[in-house]
Amino acid sequence: MVARLAHGRAELDRLLAFRRRAFPHRHGREEDDQDALSAHVMVERDGAVLAYFRVMIFGWGAGLSQGYAARFYDVGPLAGYSKPVAEMGRFCVAPEGVHPDVLRLAWGAMTRIVDDGQAGLLVGCSSFRGADWTRHRAGLALLAAEFLGPVEHRPGRKAAEVVDFVRLAGPVGDRRASLAGLPPLLRTYLGMGGWVSDHAVVDRDLDTLHVFTCVEVDRVPAARAASLRAVAG
């Protein structure tokens, strides 16, 4: 089992087919302009793709305006960030389930890209399956109570359809159940000290609800950072 970059059009086409199964688009194709600008990373075993993500590195915060998240969020509050920023997207795994080593290798690869690019932030859009926010009320309530980003850095509203979950989600009930209701990728981000936007965006094309997510690399817990870099190395 290995994590590596895709090379050539044939490999990219294979990865896009894998990705389309994870992110079915109501118009059939979900490829976009970011694909040509991104590095595409796969985890594979015996020629079978087990996980995938794409990543872009921007030289500083202002570069985020060219990224995927900027389609849905006003990323201006991060424009003054002086270090490189990595934007990760379309993270997906094989639908039949995945061995923990697959995720370990995927995150090790991401860690190496972040470190090689000297990125200070890792950002992305973390998606809930299903655009109806009420299905995700418990998880959104937990985000509102514990994981909102600093006011001065939170992205502003830009998308046509947003959910003010801070106002709507209500109080946290069973915290453990609320945490379990979060998408696995988002739980990983939060476990690394990540924070989220104060609103969610409805994406009807992909039938998802997503929040802007940011991890400050220097604030990842030391034990977690050491574990990730051991895999990356």
N, C-alpha and C positions, 0 to 999 in steps of 0.2 A: 504494500500500500504506500502511495506516495502523493504528496501535494506538489503541484508544479504549475507553471504558466502554460497557457495554450499557445501553440505556434501554428500559424498558417490558417487559411480560410477554411479548410476542411475541418480542422479541430474546432474552430469557432462555430461553424455551422452545427457540429455535433453538440456543443455546449448550449447553443441557443435552443435547439430542439429539447434538450434536457430541461432548460429553464422554462420554456413555454408550458411544459406539463405542470410545473410548480406555480406558474403565474399565468393562468389562462386569461386571455384578453377577449373582451366581448366582440372585438372586431377581428380576431384571429391572430394577429401578430402584435407582440409587445416590444419588439426591438426599437431602439431610439438612437438619437444622435450621440448619446454618451458612449455607446458601444464602440464606436470608432476611436474614441479618445481614452478608453480604459484598458487596463491590464486585466486579463481574464484568468482566474485561478481555478483549478480543478483538483479534487482529490479522487484518485482512481486506483482500482485494483484489477489486475488482469484485463486491462482495457475497458473496464466498466466504470462509468462516472458515478461517484457516490455523493459528491457535494460540489458546489460551485459558488463563486462570488466574483464580482468585478470591483475594481478599485481605481480611483483617480487620485493623484497628488497635486495639490495646488501650492504655489510658492508662498502664499500668505493668505490671510482671511479674505481679502477682496476677491481672490480667485474663485471663491465659492459661488459667486454670481454666475459662473459658467457651468456649475454642476447640476445634478439631477434635483436635489432638494430645493434649489432656487426656483424651480418651476412652481412649487407649491407654497414656499415660505419666503418671507422677506428676510434674507440673511444679512442685511445691512448691519445689524448690531455686532456681527462678528468680523466686519470688514477691516477693522483696525488691528486684528490679531497679526502679530509680526512673524510667527513661525509657520512652516508648512502645515497644511491641513490635508488629511486623507479622508476621502469620501468612499464609503463602502456601500455596495448595493446588491440587490437581487440574490442575497444569500439563500441557498436552498439545498435540500438534501434529497436523496432517493426516496420515493414515496413509500417503499416497503419497510422503511425504518433504517436506522443507522447505528453502527457500532460506535461507542464513545471515542475510539481511536480516530474515527473519521473527523469528528468535531475537534479533537485535540490537534490533528494535523492541519486542519483548516485554520484554526486560530493561531497555530504556530507560524503558518505561512503569512497570515495577516500581520502578525507581530514583526516578522522580518521585514515586510514591506514598509511598515510604519517606521521601524528603526532605521532602515536603509535610507528612507526619505526624510529622516529627522523630523517627522511630523509631531506636532505638539497636541493636535486634536484629531480624534477619529469621529466622524459624523456620518449620519445616514438617516433614512426613513424606516422606522420599525413598524411593520404592518400587522394588524389584527385581521384574521380571515372573516370576511363579512362586513359590508359597509354600514350595517345597522348598529349604531353606537350603543343602543340599549342592550345588545347581546354582550357587551364588554363593560357594562357599568361597574362591576366590582373591581376589575383591574384598573379602569380609569380613575375610580375613586382613590385607589392606592397611589397612583401616579400623582394625583392632585395633592394628596396629603403629605407625600414624602419625597417626591423625586423631581419637582419643578426646578428648572435651571435658574441661575442668578438673573434677576430682573433685567439687568443691563445687557445681558448676553442672549436672552431668549429671542428667537426669530419672530418677526411680526406676521400679521395675517396677509395672505395674498391669494389663496385659492378661492375658487368660486363657492365652494361648499365646505364649511368648517363646523366643528363641534366645540363649543365652549364647555369642555368637560369639567373644568374647575367649578363652574357654576352649576352644572346639571347633574353631575354624577352622584352627589350626596356623600354621606359619611362612609367610612370604611367599616365593614361588618367583620367577617372572619378574615383576618389578615392572611393567614396561610392559604385559604381558598382564593383570596384575591390575587395573591402572588402567583399561585398555580394557574390562574386564568390569563396571565400575561403570555404573549408569544415567547417561545424559548430564546430566540435571539435577543429580544428586549431584556429578558431576565439576565442574560449574559452581560449585556452592556451595563445594566444596573449593578450587577455584582462587581464590576470593575470601577464603580464609583460614578457611573454615568448619570446624566440628567436629561429631562425631556422638555419639549415646548409646552406652553400653557393652553394649547388648543390642538385638536386633531383635524386631519384633512380626510374628506371622503373622496375615494377614487372609485367612481362607478365603473370605469373601464376594466379594472382589475378586481372589482368587488372587494375592496379592502378599506380599512380605516387605518391611517398611520399617524404617528407622532414623530417630530424631529427629535433625534437623539444625538447626544454629544458625550464623548468620553475625553477627559483631559488626561493625557498620557502620564504626566508627572504625578497624578493623583491616584493612579491604579494602585491598590494595596500591594505592598512590597512582596508578600508571599505569592500573590497571583502573578505579578510581573515577572518574578524569578521563574515561576513554573512555565509561563508562556515563552520566555526567552530560552529556557532549556530546550523546549521543543523546537523553537526557531533555529537554534544553533545546530 
